[in-house]
Amino acid sequence: ERNADILLTPASNLKLLVTAVALEKLGPDFTCKTEVYARGKIEKGVLEGDIILKGGGDSTLETQDLTDLAKQVKAAGITEIKGNVLADASMFDEQRLGWGWGWEGLNAYYSPEISALTINHNLVGVYVYPGKQVGAPAEVRIEPPTDYITVDNKATTGAAGSEKTIWVDRLLGQNTIRVGGSIAVGADNTKREAPMTVTVPELYAGCLFGDELAKQGINVTGSIKTGIATADAKLLCSHASPPLSQLVKMTLKPSDNLMAEMLLKTVAAVVGGKGSYSTGSTVEKEVLKGFGLDTEQIYIADGSGLSKLDLITASNLVTLLTYMQSSKNSKVFVDALPIAGVDGTLASRMKGTAAEKN
């Protein structure tokens, strides 16, 4: 032991708490469901009303899943929607950033905004290619292609063999991505410059869903808005996430911040009745107290450990690990941890030591 009972910043060790609590309260077979509802009459293929994409806390939802949902809408016989595409993220509250997150990192892939309706990890890829001649504007592409993002492109095409100086950022609080610098003419550039976060992720998901509906030949006369699936809305189709046993592994091995935050708010919503950080913290502490932890020596500001406000003692972490070693979910939890020198965040660490392969 050394300083075992001093409050310290845990960083990503905090993910051990939310994953253990989620397994205990939700069970390893729990899944998050993304649902599509129709509100209004459907006659001869025409929906006289809105179609609603409702988020259920699935941090793994991708564009392909929206494609599948759009195909199911088409299979239900809908060919036209005389209303809006509504993005429903009401399972969580509207606080999209954790307490104590540094503003300087909010463009970075590791601190995306949190929403019950999340798509593509709430990121877009930015790709930059040279123009056809020196001095011409560089070409910027967003992946997936979407009108939700505005590109302010100041990047230029440099002389052959010149140094690449491309930079990418996003205006805080806006979905405007700025690109500058230079890329050499004729450069064969296939690498993504940067994954950039978006703001108000549920609208991003709604826009992509609208695009997928259009690809299926379904005409939407309205616009993309936020909204709620009210009691009179009819469920058309749904998509389920991988089971929690897999989500925990996808969270812990690479130390995925978004997934940890989504787990915290999902536990808060399902167990505590409100998908908020404060409810999540309260639920976590109640469960951890049952594990034998001293909850007076824990401060939980988020789920991932990204916050500078998180605090816990080393002895509390040992108590948590000791409990999980003998719990009913022991195998799922231990299998989700990174292995020294093998995978996850420990893939390149502790090789050639007694810790390797543990």
N, C-alpha and C positions, 0 to 999 in steps of 0.2 A: 504493500500500500504506500501511496504517496499523495497527500492532499485529497484523500478519498471523499471528504465531506465538504469540500469547497465548491460553491456554485461557479460553474465554468460554462463557456459557450460551447455547445455540442456540435455545431455545424450539422453535417449530414448524419451524424449518429442519431439525431432526433427522429430520423425515418424509422428507426427500430421501434419507437413508441407507437406511431400511427399504424404501422403494419401489424404489430402484435395485437393492438386494440381492435382493428378491423377484423382480423381472423377470429378473435374471441367473440365479438358481438354479431358479426354478419355470417361467419362460417366460410370455409374454403370454397363452397359451391356457389356462393352469391355472385350474381351478375348484374351489370348496369344496363338498363334498356333505353334505347333511343326510339321514340315512337312518332308515327305520323298520323295525324287526325284530320278529318274533314268536318267543317262546320257549315251547314247549309244543305239544301236539297241537291240531290244528284239526279238529273233527268237527261236521258239520251247522251250520256257521257259528259254533260256539262255540270260542274259544281258551281252552284249559285252561292258562293261564299268563299271562305278562306280555307287554305290548307296550312296545317300547323306542324312544324318540326319541333318536337319536345325533347329536350335533353334530360338524360337520367344519370349524369355524372360519369359517362364513359370517356376515359382519358385516351382510349385507343382508337376512337372513331376517325376514319380516313375517308377521302373522297370516294374511293371505291365502294364504301358502305353506303354513301349517299346515292351512288349509281344504282345499287341494288334496291334501295328503298324507292327510288324513282321508277324503276322497272315494275315494282310491286304496285305502285299507284296506277301505272298504265294497265297492269293486269286486272286491276279492280274496275276497269272500264272507263276511267276518267281521261278525257281528251282535251278538256278546257277548264280553266279555273277562272271564274269571273269574280275574283277577289284578290287577296294578298297572300303572300307567303309569310307566315308569322313564325318567328324564332322564339321558342319558349324556353327560357333558362330559369324559370321560377323555383326550381328545386333548391337552388342556392340563393343567397342574398346577393346584392349588387356590389359588394366589396370585392373587387377583382384582384387586388394586390395585398400581400400580407403586411401586417404591422412590422415596421422596422426594416423593410426592404430598401436598399440604397437606390436612389433614382438613377444613378449613373449606370446601372446594369439593366434597366428596364427594356432596352432594345435587344438584349442578349437572349439567346435561345434558352438559357437556363432559368429565366424569370418571366415566363409568359403570363398574361392575365388569366385568371381563373374564372371559369363559367361552367354551369351545369351542362351547357351545350358547347362542347369543344370539338374542333376539327383539325386534323393534321398537327396536333400538338400546339395549335394556335400560332403556327408559323407559316411564313411563305419563304420560298427560296428565291434568291436574287442571282441572276446569271448575266454576265457582261461579255459582249463580243465586240471586236473592232469593226469600224466602218470599212467601206471599200477603198477609201483613200486617206492619206495623211491629212489631218485637220478636220475630218468629218466627225460628227457626233458618234460616240460609241452606241452600240445597240444593247438595250437592257430588256431582259425578259423576266417575268414573274412566274413562278411555278408553285401551285397551279395557276393558270391564267385566270384573273379575276378583276372585275371592275371595282371591287371593294378597295383596291389599293391604287393610290395615285403615285406616279413616278415623276420626280423632279430630276431630270437627267442633265448633268453638266459635264459628264465624262466625254473625253475626246479620243481620237485615234492618233497615236504617236508614230514616229518614224520606225521603220523596220529595225528590229533588234533593240529598241529602246526599253528602258526599265518600266515595268508595270507598277503604277501608283494608284490603282483603283481603291476607292474607299466607299463604304455604304453605311448609312445610318437612317434612323426614323425620327421624325419630329415628335417629341413627347406629347402624348395625348391625342395624336392624329395618326391617320393611316396614310401619311405621305412619306414615301421612302426617297431619300436623296442619294444620288450617286455622283461621284466626282473622280478626278484624277485622269490617268491616261493608260491606254493599252495599245501595244504596238500593232501596226497594220500587218495583217496576215497571221497574227498569233492564233494558234490552235488551242482555244481555251474551252475546256469542257467542264471544269470544276465550278461548283457553286461558290459565289463570293462569300455569301453569308446567309444563314437562316435568320430572318427578322421576325420579331413578334408583331402581333396586330393588337389593336384596341377594340373593345366590345366584340369578343370572339363569337358570340351567338349570331350577330349580324353577318359575320364572315361566313359562318356555317349556312345561314339562310341564303346568302347570295350564291354559294356553291350549290346548294340544293335547288335553287331556282334555275341555275344553269343546267343541272342534270335533268330536271323536268323538261326543259326545252329540248335537250338532246333526245328525249323520248317522244318528242312531238306533242308535248302537252303545253298548250298556250296559257300563259298567266297574264291576265289583263291588268292586275294591280301591281303593287311594289313589294319590296322586302322590308318588313318591319319587325319590331319586337312585339310579342303578345303572349297570351295565355290560352291554353287549351281548356275552355270552360266545360262545365258538366254536360252541355248539350252537344259537344263535339263527338264524332264517331271515330273509333280507332280503325285505321285502315291497315297498318302493318307496323312491324317493329324490328329492331336489330339488337341482338344481345352481345355484350362484351365477352371476352374470355372470362373464365371463372376467377374468383378472387385469388385462388391458389397461384394462378399464373400472373395476375396483376401484381401480387406481392413480389414475385420473382422479377418481374419487369421493372418494379420500383427499386428494389434493393441492389440487385447486381450492378446496374449502371448508375445508381444513385440519381434517379429521375425526379426532379423537383415537382414538375407538373403533376405527375401521378400521385406523389405523396400529398400534395395539396388537395387534389380531387378526392383522395381517400378520406382525408380529415373532414371535408365538408359533406361527403356522402354519409359517413358515420354520424355526423351532426344531424343531418336531415332524417335519416332512417331511425336512429335511436333517440335523438333529442328533439325531433320535430321541427328543427329550423337549421337550414344549411348555412350556418355562419361560423366564423372563427371562434367567437366567444362560446357558442354552444358546443362546438367541437372540443375546445379546451376543457370545458366542464365535464363532458362525457369521458374524455380521455382520462382525466384525473380520477374520476369515480372508478373506472375500470382498473387503472394502475394501482389505486389504493388497495383494491382486492387482490392484486398480484403481490402486495407486500411492500410497495414503494412508499417512501415518505413524500407525500405530495406537497408538503410545505416547502420542500426543497426542489421544486420544479416550477419553471415558468414557461408556458407554451404560447408562443405568438403566432406560429404557423405549423404546417405539417412537415415541411422539408428540411428545416434547419437553416434556410437562407437568411432568416431574420437575425439581426444583431441583438435582438431582445430575448431570444431563447436562452434558458439557463437550466442546468441540471448538474447533479453531483455524479462523480464516477461510481460511487457506491450504489446509487440508484440504478445506473445502467447495468451494473453487475447483478443486482437483484432482478431486474427485468430479464436478463439473459438466463439467469438461473431458473426463473419461473418457466420461461418458454422452452428450456431444455427438457422439462418433464411434463409439459402441457399436452393436451389432446392434439394440438396443432404443431407439435414439435418438429415433425419431419418436414412439413410444408415450410415452416419458418426457417429451419436450418438449411434446407435445400435452396432457399431463396438468397442466402448470403453469398457474397463474392468469395471466391476461393483464391488464397494467396498464390501468386505466380501463375494462375490459370485463367481466370476470367473476371469480368466486371471491372470495378474500380481498382482491384488488386492484381490485375493481369500481369503487370510489369513490376510488381513489388514483392520483396522478400524471397526472391528466387535464390536458391542455394543456401537457404537457412532452414532451421528446424520448423519454421512456420509454413514452408512451401507445401502446397496441396491441402492445407487445412482451411 
